[in-house]
Amino acid sequence: MELSLTTRAVGRHTVLAVGGEIDVYTAPQLRAELIRLADAGYAHIVVDMERVDFLDSTGLGVLVGALKRARAAGGSVELACSQPKILKIFNVTGLEKVFGIHPSVEAAVAAG
């Protein structure tokens, strides 16, 4: 399955809307886009995961790497997701304590 990635500005944040499956095959594409955004100076990123159908450990690793890069540069990565199946993955792994996870892009922007 393909991964769709689109970006837009919301205030001082860059929203990266992700659609499809984030797995071992598509995670490199997501990683490349997150690195591109960071290298371009976008310090505050919201990853909109509302259209993500599947997330595996490779995808989680990409998100954790983006969070580490952002924090090291004084930035942030917030997640927007209200899907129970995706939220369960963050809860099971304990990553809900690491990421700011919000029910909408608007809530993520307001928090960050």
All heavy atoms as an XYZ file, in Angstrom:
822
protein
N       0.836     -1.180      0.000
C       0.000      0.000      0.000
C       0.880      1.243      0.000
O       1.932      1.266      0.612
C      -0.910     -0.016      1.229
C      -1.735      1.250      1.404
S      -2.927      1.128      2.719
C      -4.388      1.460      1.783
N       0.408      2.257     -0.659
C       1.150      3.507     -0.706
C       0.923      4.324      0.550
O      -0.090      4.194      1.223
C       0.703      4.336     -1.904
C       1.363      3.920     -3.180
C       1.110      4.928     -4.280
O       1.099      6.136     -3.996
O       0.945      4.480     -5.410
N       1.859      5.181      0.805
C       1.762      6.106      1.918
C       1.562      7.490      1.331
O       2.305      7.899      0.439
C       3.057      6.058      2.737
C       3.066      6.831      4.042
C       2.135      6.170      5.047
C       4.470      6.882      4.611
N       0.553      8.208      1.794
C       0.373      9.578      1.316
C       0.869     10.540      2.386
O       0.641     10.332      3.579
C      -1.093      9.855      0.980
O      -1.892      9.854      2.148
N       1.579     11.562      1.941
C       2.145     12.565      2.838
C       1.851     13.941      2.262
O       2.213     14.214      1.119
C       3.662     12.388      2.962
C       4.159     11.040      3.480
C       5.670     10.948      3.331
C       3.757     10.850      4.937
N       1.204     14.783      3.050
C       0.963     16.163      2.626
C       1.271     17.078      3.800
O       1.045     16.710      4.956
C      -0.487     16.392      2.163
O      -1.383     16.024      3.217
C      -0.811     15.572      0.927
N       1.796     18.242      3.497
C       2.125     19.195      4.554
C       1.356     20.492      4.359
O       1.010     20.868      3.236
C       3.633     19.514      4.591
O       4.022     20.039      3.335
C       4.453     18.292      4.922
N       1.102     21.140      5.477
C       0.488     22.463      5.458
C       0.913     23.193      6.725
O       1.275     22.574      7.720
C      -1.028     22.374      5.346
C      -1.737     21.870      6.583
C      -3.250     21.763      6.335
N      -4.014     21.604      7.534
C      -4.253     20.460      8.166
N      -3.729     19.352      7.688
N      -4.986     20.424      9.253
N       0.856     24.506      6.666
C       1.207     25.326      7.823
C      -0.056     25.660      8.606
O      -1.087     25.980      8.029
C       1.889     26.608      7.371
N       0.040     25.561      9.919
C      -1.022     25.986     10.831
C      -0.328     26.783     11.926
O       0.310     26.211     12.810
C      -1.803     24.794     11.422
C      -2.857     25.287     12.409
C      -2.449     23.962     10.329
N      -0.406     28.091     11.828
C       0.323     28.925     12.785
C       1.809     28.684     12.653
O       2.360     28.673     11.550
N       2.467     28.467     13.787
C       3.908     28.206     13.765
C       4.234     26.722     13.581
O       5.392     26.326     13.588
C       4.557     28.729     15.045
C       4.178     27.976     16.292
C       4.824     28.598     17.532
N       4.538     27.773     18.693
C       5.443     27.102     19.387
N       6.709     27.179     19.065
N       5.084     26.372     20.423
N       3.217     25.907     13.396
C       3.392     24.468     13.231
C       3.316     24.061     11.768
O       2.604     24.672     10.982
C       2.305     23.712     14.006
C       2.449     23.819     15.485
N       1.996     24.907     16.181
C       3.001     22.982     16.391
C       2.266     24.739     17.458
N       2.878     23.580     17.609
N       4.011     22.981     11.466
C       3.877     22.324     10.176
C       3.121     21.029     10.431
O       3.537     20.222     11.264
C       5.247     22.019      9.561
O       5.929     23.259      9.369
C       5.113     21.308      8.238
N       2.002     20.858      9.739
C       1.199     19.650      9.895
C       1.548     18.699      8.758
O       1.452     19.061      7.579
C      -0.309     19.977      9.884
C      -1.131     18.694      9.964
C      -0.658     20.913     11.033
N       1.958     17.504      9.124
C       2.241     16.449      8.158
C       1.106     15.436      8.253
O       1.007     14.698      9.237
C       3.590     15.779      8.460
C       3.953     14.562      7.598
C       4.018     14.924      6.125
C       5.267     13.958      8.069
N       0.221     15.448      7.274
C      -0.898     14.505      7.244
C      -0.424     13.217      6.581
O       0.112     13.240      5.473
C      -2.073     15.097      6.491
N      -0.627     12.108      7.286
C      -0.165     10.807      6.818
C      -1.383      9.929      6.555
O      -2.307      9.878      7.371
C       0.744     10.140      7.875
C       1.287      8.818      7.355
C       1.880     11.067      8.285
N      -1.380      9.240      5.427
C      -2.463      8.322      5.109
C      -1.912      7.002      4.624
O      -0.871      6.954      3.978
N      -2.589      5.911      4.976
C      -2.171      4.588      4.542
C      -1.542      3.799      5.669
O      -1.887      3.974      6.840
N      -0.623      2.945      5.309
C       0.045      2.077      6.274
C       1.476      2.542      6.506
O       2.202      2.813      5.549
C       0.046      0.630      5.772
C      -1.341      0.061      5.620
C      -1.348     -1.383      5.141
O      -0.266     -1.952      4.895
O      -2.453     -1.936      5.022
N       1.862      2.607      7.773
C       3.248      2.925      8.120
C       3.867      1.614      8.585
O       3.596      1.132      9.685
C       3.343      3.993      9.224
C       2.564      5.256      8.835
C       4.807      4.321      9.495
C       2.482      6.282      9.960
N       4.665      1.025      7.710
C       5.267     -0.265      8.005
C       6.706     -0.293      7.500
O       7.248      0.739      7.089
C       4.430     -1.404      7.423
C       4.256     -1.312      5.907
O       5.069     -0.636      5.241
O       3.302     -1.915      5.395
N       7.298     -1.463      7.511
C       8.700     -1.596      7.127
C       8.946     -1.113      5.697
O      10.039     -0.640      5.380
C       9.183     -3.061      7.332
C       8.506     -3.999      6.348
C      10.697     -3.161      7.239
N       7.938     -1.172      4.844
C       8.107     -0.760      3.450
C       7.933      0.743      3.246
O       8.582      1.331      2.384
C       7.124     -1.519      2.554
C       7.308     -3.007      2.656
C       6.399     -3.795      3.359
C       8.415     -3.648      2.080
C       6.588     -5.165      3.478
C       8.609     -5.004      2.198
C       7.689     -5.759      2.903
O       7.884     -7.109      3.031
N       7.033      1.356      4.015
C       6.734      2.778      3.819
C       7.415      3.689      4.831
O       7.492      4.898      4.613
C       5.220      3.028      3.880
O       4.736      2.640      5.169
C       4.489      2.263      2.789
N       7.908      3.132      5.925
C       8.542      3.949      6.967
C       9.717      4.783      6.441
O       9.876      5.937      6.863
C       8.971      3.082      8.144
N      10.547      4.270      5.520
C      11.636      5.108      5.010
C      11.136      6.385      4.333
O      11.769      7.437      4.436
C      12.356      4.198      4.014
C      12.089      2.811      4.530
C      10.666      2.882      5.052
N       9.994      6.306      3.670
C       9.411      7.490      3.033
C       8.992      8.516      4.097
O       9.245      9.717      3.955
C       8.203      7.062      2.199
C       7.575      8.149      1.394
C       6.353      7.646      0.623
O       6.063      6.449      0.564
N       5.627      8.567      0.035
N       8.379      8.042      5.177
C       7.987      8.934      6.272
C       9.224      9.534      6.934
O       9.274     10.729      7.208
C       7.139      8.180      7.292
C       6.716      8.973      8.529
C       5.891     10.203      8.158
C       5.946      8.067      9.499
N      10.234      8.714      7.181
C      11.477      9.188      7.795
C      12.105     10.287      6.944
O      12.511     11.334      7.454
C      12.472      8.046      7.980
C      13.801      8.501      8.579
C      14.819      7.378      8.716
N      14.364      6.373      9.659
C      14.058      5.108      9.332
N      14.169      4.695      8.074
N      13.651      4.258     10.243
N      12.182     10.064      5.648
C      12.789     11.046      4.742
C      12.032     12.373      4.796
O      12.655     13.443      4.795
C      12.831     10.494      3.320
N      10.706     12.320      4.838
C       9.924     13.561      4.879
C      10.106     14.290      6.205
O      10.243     15.518      6.233
C       8.440     13.267      4.636
C       7.570     14.492      4.622
C       7.874     15.491      3.501
O       8.676     15.183      2.596
O       7.304     16.598      3.528
N      10.139     13.550      7.304
C      10.347     14.185      8.614
C      11.741     14.815      8.702
O      11.895     15.912      9.247
C      10.119     13.173      9.737
C       8.654     12.798      9.967
C       8.545     11.527     10.810
C       7.906     13.954     10.628
N      12.739     14.158      8.159
C      14.096     14.718      8.143
C      14.140     15.942      7.245
O      14.753     16.959      7.588
C      15.123     13.648      7.701
C      15.283     12.598      8.802
C      16.468     14.289      7.360
C      16.093     11.383      8.394
N      13.471     15.882      6.094
C      13.427     17.031      5.192
C      12.814     18.243      5.889
O      13.341     19.354      5.798
C      12.624     16.689      3.933
C      12.631     17.810      2.886
C      11.630     17.583      1.787
N      10.254     17.780      2.212
C       9.672     18.968      2.414
N      10.359     20.081      2.258
N       8.414     19.043      2.783
N      11.725     18.026      6.603
C      11.078     19.130      7.319
C      12.004     19.708      8.386
O      12.139     20.929      8.510
C       9.758     18.669      7.942
C       8.635     18.340      6.955
C       7.460     17.694      7.679
C       8.193     19.581      6.199
N      12.653     18.840      9.139
C      13.567     19.300     10.188
C      14.741     20.067      9.580
O      15.112     21.144     10.066
C      14.065     18.112     11.013
N      15.315     19.535      8.511
C      16.446     20.193      7.862
C      16.054     21.539      7.246
O      16.889     22.435      7.114
C      17.054     19.294      6.785
C      17.816     18.109      7.354
O      18.064     18.076      8.584
O      18.150     17.199      6.574
N      14.788     21.679      6.883
C      14.298     22.937      6.310
C      13.948     23.960      7.388
O      13.528     25.075      7.069
C      13.079     22.669      5.434
N      14.148     23.573      8.652
C      13.935     24.518      9.743
C      12.553     24.507     10.358
O      12.224     25.377     11.167
N      11.733     23.533     10.013
C      10.407     23.426     10.628
C      10.561     22.735     11.972
O      10.717     21.521     12.051
C       9.450     22.657      9.712
C       9.231     23.350      8.397
C       9.833     22.884      7.230
C       8.434     24.483      8.324
C       9.637     23.529      6.022
C       8.237     25.141      7.117
C       8.837     24.660      5.975
O       8.641     25.299      4.782
N      10.537     23.525     13.045
C      10.856     23.007     14.370
C       9.668     22.355     15.069
O       9.846     21.456     15.886
C      11.408     24.125     15.253
N       8.460     22.802     14.772
C       7.270     22.298     15.466
C       6.379     21.577     14.461
O       5.746     22.205     13.614
C       6.535     23.438     16.155
C       7.402     24.145     17.153
N       7.703     23.600     18.375
C       8.068     25.320     17.086
C       8.500     24.424     19.036
N       8.737     25.478     18.258
N       6.346     20.258     14.593
C       5.640     19.413     13.636
C       4.491     18.689     14.329
O       4.656     18.158     15.428
C       6.608     18.391     13.002
C       7.719     19.127     12.234
C       5.862     17.418     12.092
C       8.842     18.236     11.761
N       3.355     18.685     13.671
C       2.215     17.883     14.106
C       2.029     16.793     13.052
O       1.875     17.093     11.868
C       0.918     18.718     14.225
C      -0.275     17.818     14.517
C       1.069     19.781     15.305
N       2.077     15.544     13.485
C       1.843     14.427     12.579
C       0.371     14.040     12.724
O      -0.054     13.560     13.773
C       2.768     13.224     12.881
C       2.486     12.084     11.910
C       4.235     13.636     12.819
N      -0.387     14.296     11.667
C      -1.816     13.987     11.641
C      -1.970     12.536     11.185
O      -1.742     12.209     10.021
C      -2.531     14.943     10.690
C      -4.020     14.691     10.588
O      -4.515     13.733     11.222
O      -4.695     15.451      9.871
N      -2.371     11.671     12.121
C      -2.446     10.230     11.844
C      -3.883      9.740     11.681
O      -4.136      8.539     11.757
C      -1.732      9.476     12.962
C      -0.279      9.873     13.095
S       0.586      8.980     14.376
C       0.619      7.346     13.677
N      -4.804     10.630     11.427
C      -6.211     10.250     11.319
C      -6.488      9.278     10.172
O      -7.427      8.496     10.243
C      -7.093     11.488     11.174
C      -7.329     12.201     12.490
C      -7.912     11.288     13.561
O      -8.988     10.704     13.349
O      -7.282     11.148     14.622
N      -5.686      9.318      9.122
C      -5.909      8.441      7.976
C      -4.908      7.280      7.912
O      -4.749      6.634      6.878
C      -5.875      9.265      6.687
C      -7.034     10.247      6.600
C      -7.112     11.017      5.281
N      -6.159     10.628      4.269
C      -5.150     11.391      3.843
N      -4.951     12.595      4.322
N      -4.322     10.962      2.905
N      -4.245      7.015      9.036
C      -3.311      5.889      9.094
C      -4.107      4.622      9.392
O      -4.876      4.565     10.352
C      -2.222      6.124     10.173
C      -1.384      4.868     10.368
C      -1.343      7.297      9.781
N      -3.933      3.615      8.536
C      -4.659      2.348      8.679
C      -3.903      1.315      9.503
O      -4.499      0.404     10.066
C      -4.947      1.750      7.297
C      -5.777      2.664      6.432
O      -6.728      3.280      6.952
O      -5.463      2.777      5.229
N      -2.571      1.456      9.536
C      -1.737      0.445     10.193
C      -0.428      1.106     10.606
O       0.099      1.956      9.887
C      -1.454     -0.711      9.222
C      -0.563     -1.774      9.780
C      -1.064     -2.743     10.624
C       0.786     -1.799      9.463
C      -0.223     -3.729     11.155
C       1.633     -2.774      9.980
C       1.112     -3.743     10.827
N       0.095      0.697     11.757
C       1.362      1.221     12.267
C       2.121      0.072     12.906
O       1.591     -0.592     13.807
C       1.089      2.329     13.292
C       2.274      2.936     14.018
C       3.176      3.692     13.061
C       1.793      3.853     15.132
N       3.347     -0.169     12.446
C       4.148     -1.226     13.056
C       5.334     -0.631     13.810
O       5.476      0.590     13.926
C       4.574     -2.272     12.022
C       5.668     -1.810     11.066
O       6.160     -0.666     11.201
O       6.040     -2.601     10.173
N       6.184     -1.506     14.322
C       7.309     -1.052     15.150
C       8.298     -0.201     14.367
O       8.926      0.701     14.929
C       8.027     -2.250     15.774
O       8.535     -3.107     14.770
N       8.437     -0.450     13.074
C       9.324      0.372     12.251
C       8.798      1.801     12.204
O       9.556      2.765     12.326
C       9.450     -0.199     10.830
O       9.813     -1.579     10.907
C      10.491      0.548     10.027
N       7.497      1.944     12.017
C       6.872      3.266     12.020
C       7.020      3.962     13.356
O       7.292      5.174     13.409
N       6.862      3.215     14.441
C       7.060      3.803     15.771
C       8.482      4.322     15.914
O       8.708      5.400     16.460
C       6.775      2.767     16.869
C       5.320      2.409     17.101
C       5.227      1.260     18.106
C       4.523      3.607     17.580
N       9.441      3.550     15.411
C      10.840      3.973     15.476
C      11.093      5.256     14.719
O      11.852      6.125     15.176
N      10.442      5.412     13.579
C      10.578      6.647     12.788
C      10.038      7.835     13.590
O      10.660      8.898     13.643
C       9.845      6.516     11.437
C       9.706      7.866     10.749
C      10.586      5.533     10.545
N       8.887      7.658     14.217
C       8.286      8.744     14.999
C       9.148      9.100     16.213
O       9.342     10.282     16.522
C       6.869      8.370     15.428
C       5.861      8.239     14.287
C       4.547      7.653     14.800
C       5.633      9.580     13.602
N       9.693      8.093     16.884
C      10.576      8.352     18.030
C      11.833      9.086     17.576
O      12.283     10.038     18.220
C      10.930      7.042     18.765
C      12.047      7.253     19.775
C       9.690      6.470     19.453
N      12.397      8.686     16.447
C      13.582      9.364     15.910
C      13.288     10.820     15.586
O      14.104     11.705     15.872
N      12.119     11.077     15.013
C      11.737     12.462     14.693
C      11.578     13.280     15.967
O      11.992     14.445     16.015
C      10.441     12.473     13.888
N      11.000     12.678     16.987
C      10.833     13.377     18.265
C      12.191     13.720     18.878
O      12.411     14.847     19.337
C      10.009     12.519     19.226
C       9.752     13.106     20.607
C       8.932     14.390     20.515
C       9.049     12.078     21.492
N      13.120     12.783     18.846
C      14.469     13.031     19.389
C      15.167     14.152     18.630
O      15.789     15.030     19.239
C      15.315     11.756     19.332
C      14.918     10.727     20.350
C      15.821      9.501     20.238
C      15.445      8.453     21.247
N      16.313      7.270     21.153
N      15.085     14.129     17.289
C      15.712     15.183     16.490
C      15.095     16.541     16.808
O      15.796     17.538     16.954
C      15.555     14.888     14.989
C      16.611     13.991     14.402
C      16.546     13.916     12.888
N      15.253     13.466     12.378
C      14.859     12.203     12.345
N      15.662     11.257     12.771
N      13.675     11.890     11.870
N      13.778     16.573     16.884
C      13.084     17.840     17.151
C      13.451     18.389     18.519
O      13.755     19.582     18.651
C      11.570     17.647     17.044
N      13.435     17.554     19.525
C      13.765     18.016     20.885
C      15.209     18.504     20.971
O      15.486     19.491     21.637
C      13.504     16.911     21.901
C      12.023     16.710     22.168
C      11.782     15.695     23.241
N      10.364     15.574     23.533
C       9.839     14.603     24.260
N      10.623     13.665     24.779
N       8.540     14.565     24.483
N      16.113     17.815     20.282
C      17.523     18.228     20.297
C      17.698     19.600     19.663
O      18.617     20.341     20.026
C      18.381     17.197     19.564
N      16.802     19.962     18.747
C      16.873     21.262     18.069
C      15.953     22.301     18.708
O      15.759     23.381     18.153
C      16.505     21.085     16.596
N      15.381     21.965     19.867
C      14.488     22.900     20.540
C      13.076     22.917     19.990
O      12.317     23.846     20.250
N      12.721     21.891     19.228
C      11.398     21.828     18.617
C      10.516     20.789     19.276
O      10.781     20.335     20.391
N       9.472     20.421     18.563
C       8.521     19.451     19.105
C       7.888     18.641     17.989
O       7.837     19.069     16.839
C       7.422     20.172     19.889
O       6.660     20.999     19.019
N       7.415     17.461     18.357
C       6.592     16.631     17.484
C       5.374     16.227     18.302
O       5.505     15.591     19.344
C       7.327     15.369     16.973
C       6.378     14.455     16.213
C       8.506     15.754     16.097
N       4.209     16.638     17.845
C       2.949     16.273     18.470
C       2.206     15.365     17.510
O       2.368     15.476     16.286
C       2.093     17.523     18.748
C       2.764     18.556     19.635
C       2.846     18.139     21.093
O       1.946     17.406     21.557
O       3.807     18.544     21.770
N       1.392     14.474     18.045
C       0.613     13.569     17.213
C      -0.864     13.890     17.342
O      -1.347     14.184     18.438
C       0.848     12.114     17.630
C       2.298     11.634     17.669
C       2.351     10.171     18.109
C       2.967     11.814     16.319
N      -1.572     13.826     16.231
C      -3.025     13.977     16.225
C      -3.614     12.644     15.782
O      -3.366     12.194     14.665
C      -3.447     15.089     15.272
N      -4.353     12.011     16.694
C      -4.930     10.710     16.389
C      -6.063     10.420     17.353
O      -5.904     10.578     18.572
C      -3.877      9.614     16.503
S      -4.510      7.989     16.043
N      -7.183      9.988     16.804
C      -8.307      9.582     17.653
C      -8.739      8.153     17.364
O      -9.731      7.684     17.917
C      -9.488     10.541     17.441
O      -9.948     10.459     16.105
N      -7.981      7.444     16.540
C      -8.333      6.077     16.177
C      -7.951      5.095     17.282
O      -6.766      4.972     17.601
C      -7.601      5.654     14.908
C      -8.012      6.380     13.663
C      -7.361      5.717     12.482
O      -7.634      4.559     12.191
N      -6.478      6.443     11.814
N      -8.913      4.379     17.841
C      -8.604      3.436     18.924
C      -7.529      2.410     18.574
O      -6.665      2.121     19.397
C      -9.945      2.758     19.203
C     -10.961      3.764     18.784
C     -10.358      4.465     17.584
N      -7.543      1.887     17.332
C      -6.564      0.840     16.981
C      -5.139      1.384     16.938
O      -4.201      0.674     17.290
C      -6.932      0.155     15.665
C      -6.838      1.050     14.454
C      -7.269      0.331     13.203
C      -7.226      1.282     12.018
N      -7.681      0.664     10.797
N      -4.976      2.626     16.563
C      -3.636      3.230     16.535
C      -3.241      3.674     17.947
O      -2.100      3.458     18.381
C      -3.578      4.417     15.548
C      -3.952      3.975     14.123
C      -2.210      5.082     15.571
C      -3.033      2.953     13.495
N      -4.180      4.248     18.678
C      -3.889      4.675     20.055
C      -3.491      3.485     20.924
O      -2.634      3.610     21.800
C      -5.102      5.388     20.650
C      -5.442      6.736     20.022
C      -6.777      7.245     20.555
C      -4.334      7.744     20.268
N      -4.084      2.334     20.673
C      -3.758      1.130     21.449
C      -2.286      0.773     21.307
O      -1.640      0.359     22.270
C      -4.642     -0.035     20.997
C      -4.412     -1.294     21.790
C      -5.365     -2.396     21.365
C      -5.112     -3.638     22.208
N      -6.020     -4.725     21.851
N      -1.733      0.964     20.115
C      -0.313      0.658     19.890
C       0.563      1.548     20.770
O       1.525      1.080     21.385
C       0.045      0.828     18.395
C      -0.720     -0.207     17.566
C       1.549      0.731     18.165
C      -0.712      0.046     16.083
N       0.217      2.828     20.866
C       0.986      3.736     21.722
C       0.820      3.369     23.197
O       1.772      3.442     23.969
C       0.574      5.191     21.472
C       1.097      5.729     20.177
C       0.318      5.720     19.032
C       2.388      6.225     20.087
C       0.803      6.195     17.827
C       2.900      6.705     18.890
C       2.099      6.683     17.764
N      -0.373      2.954     23.585
C      -0.610      2.568     24.976
C       0.138      1.298     25.349
O       0.762      1.227     26.406
C      -2.113      2.389     25.234
C      -2.854      3.701     25.190
O      -2.308      4.749     25.464
N      -4.128      3.644     24.822
N       0.088      0.291     24.479
C       0.747     -0.991     24.739
C       2.255     -0.821     24.845
O       2.911     -1.453     25.677
C       0.375     -2.030     23.649
C       1.270     -3.253     23.699
C      -1.083     -2.425     23.779
N       2.815      0.054     24.033
C       4.268      0.260     24.028
C       4.732      1.269     25.082
O       5.930      1.434     25.287
C       4.741      0.749     22.649
O       4.073      1.982     22.339
C       4.465     -0.289     21.580
N       3.786      1.962     25.709
C       4.145      2.979     26.690
C       4.519      4.315     26.064
O       4.883      5.257     26.772
N       4.422      4.422     24.746
C       4.829      5.654     24.072
C       3.820      6.785     24.234
O       4.114      7.928     23.887
C       5.113      5.387     22.592
C       6.386      4.578     22.328
C       6.503      4.204     20.862
C       7.610      5.348     22.791
N       2.633      6.494     24.779
C       1.689      7.577     25.041
C       2.223      8.502     26.131
O       1.786      9.644     26.243
C       0.293      7.027     25.413
C       0.103      6.705     26.878
C       0.736      5.389     27.343
O       1.348      4.672     26.536
O       0.619      5.080     28.536
N       3.218      8.021     26.894
C       3.859      8.849     27.922
C       4.990      9.692     27.341
O       5.456     10.625     27.978
C       4.383      7.960     29.043
C       3.288      7.232     29.781
C       3.849      6.271     30.792
C       2.721      5.516     31.452
N       3.086      4.148     31.765
N       5.431      9.352     26.137
C       6.551     10.034     25.500
C       6.052     11.120     24.545
O       6.602     12.216     24.496
C       7.421      9.009     24.730
C       8.530      9.699     23.959
C       7.989      7.972     25.698
N       5.010     10.798     23.801
C       4.454     11.721     22.819
C       3.283     12.496     23.398
O       2.554     11.987     24.238
C       3.929     10.958     21.588
C       4.999     10.460     20.675
C       5.459      9.163     20.774
C       5.540     11.288     19.702
C       6.441      8.695     19.916
C       6.518     10.836     18.839
C       6.978      9.535     18.951
N       3.104     13.699     22.890
C       1.860     14.413     23.107
C       0.892     13.904     22.050
O       1.109     14.123     20.855
N      -0.145     13.187     22.474
C      -1.124     12.639     21.542
C      -2.446     13.351     21.776
O      -2.949     13.377     22.898
C      -1.278     11.113     21.712
C       0.082     10.422     21.532
C      -2.297     10.570     20.707
C       0.066      8.928     21.784
N      -2.995     13.904     20.711
C      -4.175     14.757     20.810
C      -5.273     14.242     19.877
O      -4.980     13.629     18.855
C      -3.794     16.195     20.446
C      -2.582     16.657     21.188
N      -2.628     17.131     22.473
C      -1.275     16.661     20.840
C      -1.411     17.437     22.873
N      -0.561     17.151     21.898
N      -6.533     14.526     20.206
C      -7.639     14.006     19.400
C      -7.824     14.696     18.046
O      -8.570     14.200     17.207
C      -8.857     14.223     20.292
C      -8.478     15.342     21.192
C      -6.994     15.221     21.407
N      -7.150     15.822     17.836
C      -7.296     16.548     16.567
C      -6.050     17.382     16.313
O      -5.257     17.644     17.226
C      -8.511     17.467     16.602
O      -8.298     18.513     17.526
N      -5.901     17.816     15.067
C      -4.786     18.708     14.720
C      -4.900     20.006     15.515
O      -3.914     20.514     16.029
C      -4.762     18.982     13.194
C      -3.797     20.109     12.857
C      -4.387     17.722     12.443
N      -6.112     20.517     15.627
C      -6.323     21.776     16.346
C      -5.859     21.667     17.796
O      -5.227     22.570     18.331
C      -7.791     22.185     16.279
C      -8.268     22.545     14.885
C      -8.509     21.327     13.959
O      -8.655     20.182     14.464
O      -8.517     21.540     12.738
N      -6.192     20.535     18.442
C      -5.774     20.330     19.831
C      -4.253     20.188     19.927
O      -3.635     20.683     20.875
C      -6.459     19.083     20.404
N      -3.647     19.520     18.947
C      -2.184     19.365     18.953
C      -1.487     20.708     18.782
O      -0.501     21.006     19.458
C      -1.764     18.393     17.839
N      -2.001     21.545     17.888
C      -1.429     22.868     17.664
C      -1.582     23.714     18.925
O      -0.647     24.404     19.350
C      -2.087     23.550     16.443
C      -1.715     25.022     16.373
C      -1.669     22.827     15.160
N      -2.734     23.650     19.553
C      -2.976     24.426     20.773
C      -2.062     23.992     21.913
O      -1.625     24.819     22.720
C      -4.437     24.299     21.193
N      -1.735     22.702     21.971
C      -0.886     22.184     23.046
C       0.580     22.497     22.837
O       1.343     22.626     23.781
C      -1.067     20.671     23.163
N       0.984     22.591     21.571
C       2.399     22.767     21.267
C       2.702     24.175     21.073
O       3.569     24.822     20.858
